[in-house]
Amino acid sequence: MITKPELYDLIEIAGNRYTLVVESSKRARQIIDGSAPLVVSENQNPLTQAIDEIYESKIVFIEPKGIE
């Protein structure tokens, strides 16, 4: 169970705020659509579950190549 991960820790994991927001919202949408959560969380809010997954490094961020 994760309780209130620090924003700075989450940004460090994701790389920047934009990536954190985009990836957590994508994962929350997957959970809403029926995907099983990757971590056990007391809170049933899909966004909170997604953030807990990011904090526990269950989500991998892949940066696109060749964009300049």
C-alpha positions as CSV (number, residue, x, y, z in Angstrom):
1,M,0.0,0.0,0.0
2,I,1.4,3.4,-1.0
3,T,0.3,6.5,0.9
4,K,0.7,9.9,-0.8
5,P,3.9,9.5,-2.9
6,E,5.7,12.8,-3.1
7,L,5.2,14.7,-6.4
8,Y,9.0,15.2,-6.8
9,D,9.6,11.5,-6.5
10,L,7.0,10.8,-9.2
11,I,8.5,13.4,-11.5
12,E,11.9,11.9,-11.0
13,I,10.5,8.5,-12.0
14,A,8.6,9.9,-15.0
15,G,11.3,12.4,-16.1
16,N,9.0,15.4,-16.2
17,R,5.5,16.6,-15.3
18,Y,4.1,16.3,-18.8
19,T,5.1,12.6,-19.0
20,L,3.7,12.0,-15.5
21,V,0.3,13.5,-16.4
22,V,0.0,11.8,-19.8
23,E,1.1,8.4,-18.7
24,S,-0.9,8.3,-15.5
25,S,-4.0,9.4,-17.3
26,K,-3.5,6.7,-20.0
27,R,-3.0,4.1,-17.4
28,A,-6.1,5.3,-15.4
29,R,-8.1,5.0,-18.6
30,Q,-6.9,1.4,-19.1
31,I,-8.0,0.6,-15.5
32,I,-11.4,2.2,-16.1
33,D,-11.8,0.1,-19.3
34,G,-11.2,-3.1,-17.3
35,S,-7.5,-3.7,-17.1
36,A,-6.4,-5.2,-13.8
37,P,-4.4,-2.9,-11.5
38,L,-0.8,-3.9,-11.1
39,V,-0.6,-3.1,-7.4
40,V,-2.8,-3.5,-4.5
41,S,-4.3,-0.2,-3.4
42,E,-6.9,0.6,-0.7
43,N,-8.2,3.5,-2.9
44,Q,-10.4,2.4,-5.8
45,N,-9.8,5.6,-7.8
46,P,-8.3,4.6,-11.1
47,L,-6.0,7.7,-11.2
48,T,-4.7,6.9,-7.7
49,Q,-4.1,3.3,-8.7
50,A,-2.2,4.5,-11.8
51,I,0.0,6.8,-9.7
52,D,0.7,4.0,-7.2
53,E,1.8,1.8,-10.1
54,I,4.1,4.5,-11.4
55,Y,5.5,5.0,-7.9
56,E,6.2,1.3,-7.6
57,S,7.9,1.3,-11.0
58,K,5.3,-1.1,-12.5
59,I,4.9,1.3,-15.5
60,V,7.8,1.7,-18.0
61,F,8.1,4.9,-19.9
62,I,9.5,4.6,-23.5
63,E,10.6,7.8,-25.1
64,P,10.1,8.1,-28.8
65,K,13.2,8.3,-31.0
66,G,13.9,10.6,-33.9
67,I,11.7,13.5,-32.8
68,E,13.6,16.8,-33.2
